[in-house]
Amino acid sequence: MRPEVDRLPAIAGALRAAAARFGTPLFATDEAVLQAAASELAAAFPDPMLRQYSLKANDVPAVVAGLHQLGLGANVVSAGEWALARRAGVPNRQISLEGVGKTDREVRAAVRAASDGDPVAWLAVESPDEAGVVVDLAGRARLGRNGRPPIELLLRLNPDVVPETHAGLAVGAGASKFGMTETELTATVEAVSGPGAGSVRLRGIHLHVGSQLRAVDAWRDAVRRGLALLALIRGGLDAFDTLDLGGGFPVGPIGEPAPRPERFARELPSLIESIPADRRPRRLVVEPGRFLVARAGWIVARVLHVRKRAGRQVVIDAGLTELIRPALYGARHDIVALTSLGRAATGSAGEAETARVEGPICESTDTLGDHLLPPLHRGDLVAIRDAGAYAASLGSTYNGRPRAPQVMIGPDGSLTLARRRGRVADLR
């Protein structure tokens, strides 16, 4: 099964059953789609390439654990995500700690793990200032001495490209806050490689172009720049042998063309062959998030109001507290009916009419767009598609709304409660 296959006919009954059993709104994850996405990624970027799942897309431990069982490590950007990855059963040796917002406390935790003999796979450094903090803390912990191996570092390169995506997702643009320029990165290598720097080991370059890339051009340009810079540095530092390519593989509406991971992977052989053999990376990494989880996720919601107001208006009990992407940067998520006038929806478009779907939050920006929906009344169920990425992990308790539960749908249609609904008593 390919991840873009419409799974609604196969799981509509399970989604209705989940709503009856656990209430609404709720998050549901289709495990069969997770498996299909992980398989497609592995086919495009096979072993020995490392495949890391970026938890920021969906940090629910049951989802992380499912992907880990399918051969993925974890890419985390904070102590909180690190703890969630560990809770999901991912060992430190398969966890990479990255992110532009790491504090001294979080760096100290990574150094402590290395000192205890249980280091993370690597720590990605965002700036010369951060590199200095890592070297200082690692030196104080006497890493690289007395049998304690040094902590391994990747240096994040800002590739200064023009990603083919929404401006808010273009992290590889030159003006973005992420990573170092080539000049900053090479200066950091010189500083960290100097006397007394044995507490750290420079292993390579990390880059990330952006999310939802609609073409491969910017990604190819970024990889070319990363490879060239890595080859230059490897001339004097043989251990500098890793290139982390990031993610960005898109997930668009079903039926709309978008480059698959295989299309990105096809660019690699010629790019690598252009580099002298003794300067090529020994280790390559990809770290997608959205591609693995977006299509697998659904939000099930219940209809609260149906009105005639500039056409038909439907208000549901899920909104920006469960899915902030439409309000944040105009993302579109298709909405389908699970029931119509109290009965299971047949999927026939004969009676469907356009309806403006609104969320329940006291903000005018809590709107989910226009959708073709059959007749609905209060209590009917709808499902929001492709909500497995940047929904649960960006959720909030705004308006005093407890967190929605997470339900896993097994390949056999079984339901497992992976995270309970939050309680009003939990709100602080």
C-alpha positions in Angstrom: 0.0 0.0 0.0 1.3 3.5 -0.9 0.8 6.1 1.8 -1.3 8.4 -0.6 -4.0 5.8 -1.1 -7.4 7.0 0.3 -7.8 4.9 3.5 -11.2 6.4 4.5 -13.3 3.6 3.1 -11.2 1.1 5.1 -11.2 3.0 8.4 -14.4 5.0 8.5 -16.0 2.5 10.8 -13.0 2.5 13.1 -13.1 6.3 13.3 -16.8 6.3 14.2 -16.2 3.6 16.8 -13.3 5.6 18.3 -15.6 8.6 18.6 -18.3 6.5 20.4 -15.8 5.0 22.7 -13.4 7.9 23.5 -15.5 11.0 22.7 -14.6 14.0 20.4 -12.4 15.7 19.4 -9.8 13.0 19.1 -6.6 12.2 17.2 -6.4 8.9 15.4 -3.4 7.3 13.8 -3.7 4.6 11.1 -0.8 2.2 11.8 -1.0 0.7 8.3 -0.2 4.1 6.8 2.7 4.6 9.2 4.1 1.3 8.0 3.6 2.2 4.3 5.4 5.5 4.7 8.3 4.0 6.6 8.7 1.3 3.9 8.7 3.9 1.1 11.3 6.0 2.9 13.5 2.9 3.5 13.2 2.0 -0.2 14.3 5.5 -1.2 17.1 5.8 1.4 18.1 2.3 2.3 20.6 1.1 4.8 23.3 2.0 5.7 21.8 5.4 5.5 20.4 6.5 8.8 16.8 7.4 9.0 15.8 9.6 11.9 12.2 10.6 12.7 11.7 14.3 13.6 9.5 14.3 16.7 8.4 17.8 16.3 5.9 16.5 13.6 4.2 14.3 16.1 5.6 13.6 19.6 3.0 11.1 20.9 5.2 8.3 22.3 3.0 5.5 20.7 3.6 7.0 17.3 7.3 7.4 18.0 7.5 3.8 19.3 5.7 2.5 16.2 8.2 4.2 13.9 11.2 3.1 16.0 10.0 -0.5 15.6 10.0 0.1 11.8 13.7 1.0 11.9 13.8 4.8 12.6 15.8 6.6 15.2 14.6 9.9 16.7 15.6 13.5 16.0 14.7 15.8 18.9 15.1 19.5 19.5 14.6 19.8 23.3 14.9 18.0 26.6 11.2 17.4 26.5 11.3 15.7 23.1 14.3 13.7 24.2 12.4 12.4 27.2 9.4 11.5 25.0 11.7 9.5 22.6 13.2 7.6 25.6 9.7 6.9 26.9 8.9 5.5 23.4 11.8 3.1 23.8 14.4 4.8 21.6 18.0 4.4 23.1 20.3 7.4 23.3 22.6 6.0 20.6 19.7 6.4 18.1 18.7 9.9 19.3 20.1 13.0 17.7 19.7 16.3 19.6 19.3 19.3 17.4 17.3 22.5 17.3 17.9 26.3 17.3 16.6 26.8 20.9 18.8 24.5 23.0 19.7 26.0 26.4 22.8 25.5 28.4 20.9 23.2 30.6 20.0 20.9 27.7 23.6 21.0 26.4 24.7 20.1 29.9 22.3 17.1 29.9 23.8 15.8 26.6 27.3 16.2 28.1 26.2 14.4 31.2 24.8 11.5 29.1 28.1 11.2 27.3 30.0 11.3 30.6 27.8 8.5 31.9 28.7 6.3 28.9 25.3 6.7 27.3 25.7 9.5 24.7 23.2 10.6 22.1 24.2 9.9 18.5 25.2 13.5 18.0 24.6 17.0 19.1 24.0 19.5 16.2 25.4 22.9 16.8 23.7 26.0 15.5 26.2 28.8 16.0 29.8 29.6 17.1 28.5 30.7 20.4 26.8 27.4 21.0 29.9 25.5 20.0 31.9 27.4 22.6 29.3 26.4 25.3 29.6 22.7 24.2 33.4 22.8 24.3 33.4 24.5 27.7 30.9 22.1 29.3 32.5 19.0 27.7 35.9 20.1 28.9 34.7 20.6 32.4 33.2 17.0 32.3 36.6 15.8 31.2 35.2 14.1 28.1 37.9 12.7 25.8 40.0 11.8 28.9 40.1 9.0 31.4 38.3 6.6 29.1 35.4 9.0 28.5 34.9 9.4 24.8 34.3 12.9 23.4 30.8 14.1 22.5 30.1 14.0 18.7 29.0 17.1 17.0 27.4 18.1 13.7 27.5 21.7 12.6 24.4 23.1 11.1 24.8 24.9 7.8 22.4 27.4 6.5 22.5 26.5 2.8 21.2 29.9 1.7 18.7 28.6 -0.9 15.2 29.5 -2.0 13.0 26.6 -0.9 9.9 25.9 -3.0 7.5 26.2 -0.1 5.6 28.6 2.1 7.8 31.3 3.4 7.1 30.2 7.0 8.5 26.8 6.2 11.6 27.9 4.3 14.2 27.3 7.1 17.0 27.0 4.5 16.6 30.6 3.3 19.7 32.8 3.9 17.8 35.2 6.1 16.3 32.5 8.4 17.4 32.1 12.0 18.7 28.5 11.5 22.3 27.4 11.1 25.6 29.0 10.2 27.0 30.6 7.1 29.9 28.8 5.4 32.2 31.3 6.9 30.9 30.9 10.4 31.0 27.1 10.0 34.6 26.9 8.8 35.6 29.3 11.6 33.9 27.1 14.1 35.8 24.1 12.8 39.1 25.9 13.2 38.2 27.1 16.8 36.9 23.7 17.9 39.8 21.8 16.3 42.3 23.9 18.2 44.4 22.9 21.3 42.4 21.6 24.2 39.4 20.7 22.0 39.7 16.9 22.6 36.4 16.9 24.6 34.4 17.1 21.3 34.6 15.3 18.0 33.5 17.1 14.9 31.7 14.6 12.7 30.1 16.6 9.9 27.4 18.9 8.6 23.6 19.1 9.3 21.3 21.0 6.9 17.6 21.3 6.4 16.0 23.2 3.5 12.4 23.4 4.7 9.1 21.6 4.9 6.6 20.7 2.2 9.1 21.1 -0.7 7.2 21.3 -3.9 10.3 20.6 -6.1 13.8 19.2 -5.6 15.8 22.1 -6.9 16.5 23.9 -3.7 17.2 20.6 -1.9 19.6 19.6 -4.6 21.4 22.9 -4.4 21.6 22.7 -0.6 23.0 19.1 -0.7 25.6 20.2 -3.3 26.8 23.0 -1.0 26.9 20.7 2.0 28.9 18.1 0.1 31.4 20.7 -1.2 31.9 22.2 2.3 32.2 18.8 3.9 34.8 17.7 1.3 36.8 20.9 1.9 36.9 20.3 5.7 37.6 16.6 5.3 40.8 17.5 3.6 42.3 18.3 7.0 39.9 16.5 9.3 39.2 12.9 8.2 36.7 12.2 10.9 34.4 14.9 9.5 32.5 12.3 7.5 28.7 12.8 8.1 26.1 14.7 6.1 22.6 15.0 7.5 20.3 15.9 4.6 17.3 16.9 6.8 13.8 16.2 5.6 11.1 18.3 3.8 9.5 15.5 1.7 6.0 16.8 1.1 2.5 15.5 1.8 -0.2 17.2 -0.3 -3.8 16.5 -0.9 -4.6 13.1 -2.3 -4.4 13.2 -6.1 -2.2 16.3 -6.3 1.3 15.7 -7.6 4.2 16.1 -5.2 7.8 14.8 -5.3 8.2 11.5 -3.5 11.3 10.6 -1.4 12.6 8.5 -4.3 12.6 11.6 -6.4 14.9 13.4 -3.9 17.1 10.3 -3.5 17.6 10.2 -7.3 19.7 13.4 -7.1 22.2 11.9 -4.7 24.4 9.6 -6.8 25.5 12.3 -9.3 26.1 14.8 -6.5 28.3 12.4 -4.5 30.2 11.3 -7.6 31.2 14.8 -8.3 33.2 14.8 -5.0 36.7 13.1 -4.9 36.3 9.6 -3.5 38.5 10.3 -0.4 36.4 13.4 0.5 32.9 11.9 0.2 30.8 11.4 3.3 31.0 7.9 4.9 27.6 8.4 6.6 24.4 10.0 5.3 21.3 10.8 7.3 17.7 11.8 6.5 15.3 13.0 9.1 11.8 13.5 7.8 8.8 14.1 10.1 5.7 15.1 8.2 6.1 12.5 5.4 6.0 9.7 7.9 3.0 10.7 10.0 0.8 13.3 8.2 -1.2 11.0 6.0 -1.7 8.5 8.9 -3.4 11.0 11.1 -7.1 12.0 11.4 -9.0 14.3 13.7 -12.5 13.2 14.5 -14.9 15.9 15.5 -18.6 16.4 16.2 -20.9 18.9 14.7 -22.1 21.6 17.1 -24.0 24.0 14.8 -25.4 24.1 11.3 -26.5 27.5 10.0 -27.5 29.4 6.9 -25.0 32.2 7.0 -23.4 33.5 3.7 -24.2 30.0 2.5 -24.0 27.0 4.8 -21.9 27.2 8.0 -20.9 24.2 10.1 -19.3 24.6 13.5 -17.4 21.6 14.9 -15.8 20.8 18.2 -12.2 20.6 16.9 -10.3 23.7 16.0 -7.0 25.6 16.4 -6.4 23.9 19.7 -6.1 20.6 17.9 -5.0 21.8 14.4 -3.4 25.3 14.4 -1.9 25.1 10.9 -4.9 26.7 9.0 -4.8 29.7 11.4 -1.0 29.8 11.5 -0.2 29.8 7.8 -3.3 29.0 5.8 -2.8 25.3 5.5 -5.7 23.3 3.9 -7.0 20.0 5.3 -9.8 18.3 3.6 -12.8 17.5 5.8 -15.2 14.5 5.2 -18.4 13.4 6.8 -18.5 10.2 8.8 -22.2 10.5 9.5 -25.0 12.4 7.9 -28.2 13.1 9.8 -27.2 10.5 12.3 -26.4 7.7 9.9 -23.1 6.5 8.5 -22.2 8.6 5.5 -22.1 6.7 2.2 -19.5 8.8 0.5 -21.9 9.7 -2.3 -21.5 13.3 -3.5 -25.1 13.5 -4.7 -26.4 15.6 -1.8 -23.1 17.3 -0.9 -23.0 21.1 -0.8 -20.3 23.5 0.0 -20.1 24.4 3.7 -17.8 26.8 5.5 -16.4 24.7 8.5 -15.5 26.6 11.6 -13.8 25.6 14.9 -15.1 26.2 18.4 -12.5 28.6 19.6 -13.2 32.2 20.4 -11.1 33.5 17.6 -12.3 34.5 14.1 -9.2 32.9 12.6 -10.3 29.5 13.9 -11.7 28.5 10.5 -11.1 25.4 8.4 -12.2 26.4 5.0 -14.9 25.4 2.5 -15.7 21.7 2.0 -18.2 19.6 0.1 -20.4 17.9 2.8 -23.7 16.1 2.9 -26.6 17.3 5.1 -25.5 17.5 8.7 -27.1 18.3 12.1 -25.8 18.6 15.6 -24.1 15.4 16.7 -22.9 14.2 13.3 -19.3 13.2 12.9 -16.7 14.6 10.5 -13.0 13.7 10.0 -10.1 16.0 9.2 -7.6 14.4 6.8 -3.8 14.4 6.9 -3.7 15.6 10.5 -0.9 13.4 11.7 1.8 16.1 11.5 1.9 19.4 13.5 -1.5 18.8 15.0 -1.1 16.9 18.3 2.4 18.3 18.8 1.2 21.9 18.3 -1.9 21.4 20.3 -2.8 23.7 23.2 -5.3 24.1 26.1 -6.4 27.6 25.0 -9.9 28.4 26.0 -9.5 25.9 28.9 -9.9 22.9 26.6 -8.2 19.7 27.8 -5.9 17.9 25.4 -7.6 15.5 23.0 -6.9 11.8 23.3 -4.8 9.8 20.9 -6.1 6.6 19.5 -4.1 4.1 17.4 -6.0 2.1 14.7 -4.3 -1.2 14.1 -4.0 -2.8 10.6 -6.9 -5.1 11.7 -9.1 -2.1 12.7 -8.5 -2.5 16.4 -8.5 0.5 18.6 -5.9 1.3 21.3 -6.0 4.3 23.5 -2.4 5.6 23.3 -2.9 8.9 25.3 -5.9 9.6 27.5 -7.9 12.8 27.2 -6.7 15.6 29.4 -8.7 16.5 32.5 -10.0 19.9 33.6 -8.1 19.2 36.8 -4.9 19.1 34.8 -5.3 22.7 33.7 -3.1 25.2 35.6 
